[in-house]
Amino acid sequence: MKKVAVISAILEEPDKSQHEFNEIVSNFKGIIKGRMGIPCEEEGVSIICIVVLAEMNTINSLTGKLGNIDNVLVKTSISKKEL
């Protein structure tokens, strides 16, 4: 069963991690319903929120890969409702 999830990420060094982050996200483009990115240039970070609709294994795969990037912090909120 599919679930809706919001993946929130903070890129603490966006110049070093943004390319790898975007490459991984593009590999999962089929499950992405929306994405919002907020560059905070003065603070030296970028904040990205991604809404996905997928099976739990796929959501976990995406968040795991993003979380393994250096200087990227990831948290995920997953709906209890199955779709």
Backbone bond lengths (Angstrom), bond angles and torsions (degrees), N, CA, C in turn:
res aa  C-N    CA-C-N  psi(-1)  N-CA   C-N-CA  omega(-1)  CA-C   N-CA-C  phi
1 M - - - 1.445 - - 1.526 110.29 -
2 K 1.315 114.87 146.06 1.461 120.25 179.99 1.521 110.88 -90.02
3 K 1.328 114.18 154.20 1.459 121.65 176.47 1.524 109.05 -135.17
4 V 1.327 114.66 157.16 1.458 120.72 174.10 1.523 107.09 -92.84
5 A 1.330 116.29 138.40 1.455 120.77 177.88 1.515 109.79 -141.18
6 V 1.332 114.28 152.26 1.460 121.52 173.13 1.522 106.75 -116.98
7 I 1.310 115.06 121.07 1.455 121.13 178.85 1.531 107.14 -103.69
8 S 1.320 116.02 120.89 1.461 121.59 179.24 1.517 108.37 -109.66
9 A 1.323 115.58 133.64 1.457 119.70 -178.91 1.526 110.46 -135.12
10 I 1.321 114.86 141.70 1.456 121.69 172.40 1.525 106.70 -116.91
11 L 1.326 114.95 120.59 1.458 120.96 176.38 1.519 106.55 -96.50
12 E 1.340 116.54 108.15 1.455 120.97 -175.31 1.525 112.85 -77.09
13 E 1.315 116.22 -22.89 1.465 121.38 174.17 1.522 107.38 -134.88
14 P 1.346 116.54 76.08 1.460 119.83 -172.70 1.529 114.56 -58.02
15 D 1.319 117.73 -33.02 1.469 119.47 179.79 1.518 111.86 -61.36
16 K 1.323 116.52 -31.76 1.462 121.28 -177.21 1.525 112.87 -90.66
17 S 1.337 117.72 -26.45 1.466 119.57 -171.05 1.525 114.84 -114.27
18 Q 1.318 118.60 -13.35 1.460 120.99 -172.56 1.524 113.33 -63.92
19 H 1.315 117.77 -39.39 1.469 120.01 -178.81 1.526 110.87 -62.82
20 E 1.333 117.16 -48.60 1.471 120.83 179.56 1.525 110.81 -64.11
21 F 1.333 116.78 -40.80 1.460 121.74 178.32 1.526 110.29 -58.33
22 N 1.329 116.62 -50.90 1.463 120.76 -178.38 1.528 112.46 -65.17
23 E 1.311 116.38 -34.39 1.463 120.56 178.49 1.534 110.49 -64.14
24 I 1.315 117.09 -44.32 1.465 121.30 178.88 1.524 110.15 -64.92
25 V 1.333 117.12 -46.61 1.462 120.88 -179.92 1.528 110.78 -59.72
26 S 1.324 117.67 -40.00 1.471 120.17 -179.35 1.526 111.87 -64.66
27 N 1.333 116.99 -26.95 1.464 120.30 176.94 1.529 112.45 -70.73
28 F 1.334 116.87 -15.65 1.460 122.78 -179.49 1.535 111.32 -113.26
29 K 1.323 117.78 20.80 1.468 120.89 -173.56 1.523 113.52 -59.01
30 G 1.306 118.69 -23.65 1.459 121.92 -179.45 1.526 114.57 -68.46
31 I 1.328 117.52 -19.41 1.472 120.30 -178.64 1.529 112.43 -105.28
32 I 1.333 116.73 -6.53 1.465 120.56 -174.24 1.519 110.58 -84.37
33 K 1.334 115.09 125.45 1.470 122.11 178.38 1.516 112.22 -97.40
34 G 1.327 117.43 -24.69 1.449 121.32 179.38 1.510 111.10 -170.62
35 R 1.333 114.25 155.98 1.464 119.39 -178.91 1.526 108.51 -147.94
36 M 1.318 115.22 137.64 1.461 120.65 176.51 1.521 108.00 -131.75
37 G 1.315 115.46 129.60 1.453 120.32 177.21 1.513 110.66 -121.35
38 I 1.320 115.86 135.17 1.460 121.28 179.44 1.527 108.12 -124.14
39 P 1.328 117.01 106.95 1.460 118.78 176.23 1.530 109.79 -80.16
40 C 1.302 116.67 128.26 1.465 121.81 176.53 1.531 106.17 -113.67
41 E 1.326 114.82 77.82 1.460 120.82 -171.91 1.520 112.76 -62.49
42 E 1.325 117.73 -40.29 1.468 120.32 -179.61 1.523 111.53 -62.59
43 E 1.340 115.90 -34.99 1.462 120.89 -179.29 1.528 111.86 -86.73
44 G 1.321 117.42 -13.82 1.458 121.45 179.14 1.513 114.31 77.49
45 V 1.346 117.60 25.50 1.464 121.36 178.61 1.527 109.80 -133.79
46 S 1.312 115.68 163.84 1.463 122.75 170.85 1.519 108.30 -128.46
47 I 1.323 115.84 141.62 1.462 121.53 178.64 1.520 107.34 -115.75
48 I 1.320 116.20 131.25 1.460 121.21 -178.37 1.521 108.92 -131.82
49 C 1.344 116.28 132.41 1.460 122.85 174.98 1.521 108.22 -120.19
50 I 1.318 115.69 130.68 1.464 121.35 -177.92 1.520 108.55 -126.72
51 V 1.335 116.30 128.15 1.469 122.05 175.63 1.520 107.83 -99.29
52 V 1.337 116.21 127.62 1.465 120.75 -179.15 1.524 110.43 -127.63
53 L 1.320 115.20 156.54 1.462 123.28 173.68 1.519 106.02 -131.50
54 A 1.351 115.78 110.51 1.464 119.04 -174.07 1.519 111.14 -165.22
55 E 1.318 114.46 173.87 1.458 122.28 172.82 1.531 108.17 -70.60
56 M 1.313 116.61 153.82 1.462 121.22 -177.32 1.527 112.48 -57.69
57 N 1.325 118.17 -40.28 1.464 120.47 -179.69 1.525 111.51 -59.54
58 T 1.325 116.46 -38.52 1.460 121.02 -179.32 1.524 110.60 -71.72
59 I 1.329 116.99 -42.81 1.467 121.01 177.42 1.529 109.83 -60.21
60 N 1.324 116.41 -45.91 1.465 120.74 179.59 1.527 112.09 -63.81
61 S 1.316 116.51 -37.06 1.460 120.36 178.24 1.529 110.96 -63.48
62 L 1.327 116.09 -46.58 1.465 120.19 179.40 1.524 111.29 -62.82
63 T 1.322 116.90 -50.11 1.469 119.16 -177.76 1.533 111.46 -64.79
64 G 1.308 117.15 -35.62 1.464 120.39 178.08 1.513 111.95 -63.91
65 K 1.327 116.39 -44.27 1.466 120.17 179.82 1.520 111.09 -66.01
66 L 1.331 116.94 -40.82 1.464 119.78 179.09 1.523 110.84 -67.06
67 G 1.321 116.26 -39.11 1.462 120.77 -179.48 1.513 114.12 -68.63
68 N 1.322 117.04 -18.44 1.468 120.96 179.29 1.521 113.05 -85.29
69 I 1.321 117.55 -4.89 1.466 120.52 177.82 1.531 108.02 -78.13
70 D 1.316 116.23 134.17 1.472 120.67 178.69 1.521 110.47 -59.11
71 N 1.323 116.20 138.27 1.470 124.54 176.27 1.528 113.62 64.81
72 V 1.350 117.05 24.68 1.461 121.70 174.84 1.527 108.14 -120.00
73 L 1.327 115.91 124.28 1.467 121.91 178.08 1.521 107.78 -106.27
74 V 1.336 116.70 130.40 1.463 121.36 -174.76 1.525 110.40 -128.35
75 K 1.321 115.91 135.12 1.467 122.95 172.05 1.523 107.03 -133.37
76 T 1.325 115.79 146.40 1.452 120.55 -177.55 1.524 110.56 -130.66
77 S 1.318 115.70 134.84 1.466 122.37 172.10 1.518 106.99 -110.36
78 I 1.347 116.33 127.41 1.465 121.41 -174.94 1.519 108.92 -121.28
79 S 1.318 115.85 134.20 1.468 120.29 179.29 1.528 109.72 -66.45
80 K 1.310 116.25 149.47 1.463 121.24 174.16 1.523 110.34 -80.14
81 K 1.323 115.68 -27.68 1.462 121.73 -177.95 1.529 110.39 -71.92
82 E 1.323 114.99 132.44 1.461 120.13 176.38 1.510 108.85 -95.15
83 L 1.311 116.91 137.50 1.461 122.96 -177.70 1.520 111.12 -109.41
